[in-house]
Amino acid sequence: MVDELDRQLIELLARDGRRSFTSLAEELGVSQSTVRARLATLQENDVVTVVALCNALALGHQVVRLLLRVRNLTPVSVADSLGGISQINHVALVSGAHDLYLEATCRDQSQLIALLDEIRRHPGVAAIQPIIVTSLAKDYTWNGLSGVAGQSIGDPNG
């Protein structure tokens, strides 16, 4: 269960995931060992992952979003097996006209073509709708967890 201290820690890390345990502890009014233990528990429970995000397009890579329909196998089993492909960095089960949503990054167009061919041949994949990203108007941030875009991290009641 995430309590108020955990929520405050998540909010601080959402602003800057590189902050030191010392800095976090001072702002939260707790010890470094408490921050370290809380963060370890949040990570073990898959509540948070601290990562650096980059703009793959700025690095010259091909970025694709994929909508998949599954046949003859469960979406969960197809999602699990597709997650093992190194270029795929996001796999989600979705509802609606499609069963799975994937995000992938490839070093170039040749690798992208090979990836699409691999996914098309994958057991259980009935249809694939690739969406090639040409420009990012807004990239992923965790700001969606607060304010009008979603539930506030600091307030469990939204």
C-alpha positions in Angstrom: 0.0 0.0 0.0 1.3 3.4 -0.9 1.0 6.0 1.9 1.5 9.7 2.0 5.3 9.5 2.4 5.5 7.3 -0.7 3.3 9.7 -2.6 5.5 12.6 -1.7 8.6 10.6 -2.7 7.1 9.7 -6.0 6.2 13.3 -6.7 9.7 14.5 -6.0 11.2 11.7 -8.2 8.7 12.5 -11.0 10.2 16.1 -11.1 13.8 14.8 -11.0 14.6 11.1 -10.8 18.3 11.9 -10.3 17.9 13.5 -6.9 20.2 12.1 -4.2 18.8 10.2 -1.2 20.3 13.0 1.0 18.3 15.7 -0.9 15.1 13.6 -0.9 15.4 12.8 2.9 16.0 16.5 3.7 12.9 17.6 1.8 10.7 14.8 3.2 12.0 15.2 6.8 13.1 11.6 7.1 16.4 9.7 7.1 18.3 8.6 4.0 17.8 5.0 5.0 14.0 5.6 5.1 14.1 7.0 1.6 16.3 4.2 0.4 14.0 1.5 1.9 10.8 3.2 0.6 12.2 3.6 -2.9 13.4 -0.1 -2.9 9.9 -1.2 -1.9 8.2 0.9 -4.5 10.5 -0.5 -7.2 10.1 -4.1 -6.0 6.3 -3.7 -6.1 6.5 -2.2 -9.7 5.0 1.1 -8.5 8.0 3.1 -9.9 10.9 2.7 -12.2 13.5 5.4 -12.3 14.8 5.9 -15.8 16.2 8.5 -18.2 14.0 9.2 -21.2 15.4 10.3 -24.5 14.0 11.5 -27.8 14.8 8.6 -30.1 13.8 10.7 -33.1 16.5 13.3 -32.2 19.0 10.5 -32.3 18.0 9.6 -35.8 16.1 6.4 -34.9 12.8 5.1 -36.3 9.9 5.2 -33.8 6.8 3.2 -34.4 3.6 2.6 -32.5 1.7 -0.6 -33.3 -1.9 -1.7 -32.9 -2.3 -5.5 -33.1 -5.2 -7.8 -33.3 -4.7 -11.3 -31.9 -6.2 -14.6 -33.2 -6.0 -18.2 -31.9 -3.9 -17.3 -28.8 -4.7 -15.1 -25.8 -3.5 -11.5 -25.9 -1.6 -12.0 -22.7 0.5 -14.8 -24.2 1.2 -12.9 -27.4 2.1 -9.8 -25.3 4.5 -11.8 -23.2 6.3 -13.3 -26.2 6.5 -10.0 -28.1 8.0 -8.3 -25.0 11.1 -10.4 -25.6 11.9 -8.6 -28.8 14.7 -6.1 -28.1 13.3 -3.2 -30.2 9.9 -3.3 -28.4 10.0 -1.1 -25.4 6.3 -0.9 -24.4 3.6 -3.6 -24.6 0.1 -3.1 -23.3 -3.2 -5.0 -23.5 -5.9 -2.6 -24.7 -9.6 -2.7 -25.3 -11.5 -1.7 -28.4 -10.8 -2.7 -32.0 -7.3 -3.9 -31.1 -5.9 -6.2 -28.5 -2.4 -5.0 -28.0 -0.5 -1.7 -28.2 3.2 -1.7 -28.7 5.9 1.0 -29.0 9.2 0.2 -30.6 12.4 2.0 -31.5 14.7 0.9 -34.4 18.1 2.2 -35.3 17.1 2.7 -39.0 14.4 1.9 -41.6 16.0 -1.5 -42.4 15.6 -2.6 -38.8 12.1 -1.3 -38.7 11.1 -3.3 -41.8 12.7 -6.4 -40.2 10.8 -5.8 -36.9 7.5 -5.4 -38.7 8.1 -8.6 -40.7 9.0 -10.5 -37.4 5.8 -9.3 -35.7 3.6 -10.2 -38.8 5.0 -13.7 -38.6 4.6 -14.0 -34.8 2.2 -16.7 -33.6 -1.2 -15.3 -32.7 -0.8 -12.0 -34.6 -3.8 -11.6 -36.9 -3.4 -8.0 -38.0 -0.9 -5.2 -37.4 -1.5 -1.4 -37.8 1.8 0.4 -37.7 1.9 4.1 -36.9 5.2 5.7 -37.8 6.1 8.6 -35.5 7.5 11.5 -37.6 7.7 14.2 -34.9 7.0 14.5 -31.2 4.8 17.4 -30.2 4.8 16.2 -26.6 6.7 13.4 -25.1 6.0 11.1 -22.2 6.2 12.7 -18.8 4.8 11.7 -15.5 3.0 15.0 -15.3 -0.2 13.1 -16.3 -0.4 11.9 -12.8 -1.3 15.3 -11.4 -3.6 18.2 -12.1 -6.4 18.1 -14.6 -4.8 15.3 -16.6 -5.1 12.7 -13.9 -5.1 11.9 -10.2 -2.8 14.0 -8.1 0.1 12.0 -6.7 0.0 14.0 -3.5 -3.8 13.6 -2.9 -5.1 10.0 -3.0 -8.6 11.3 -3.5 -7.7 13.1 -6.7 
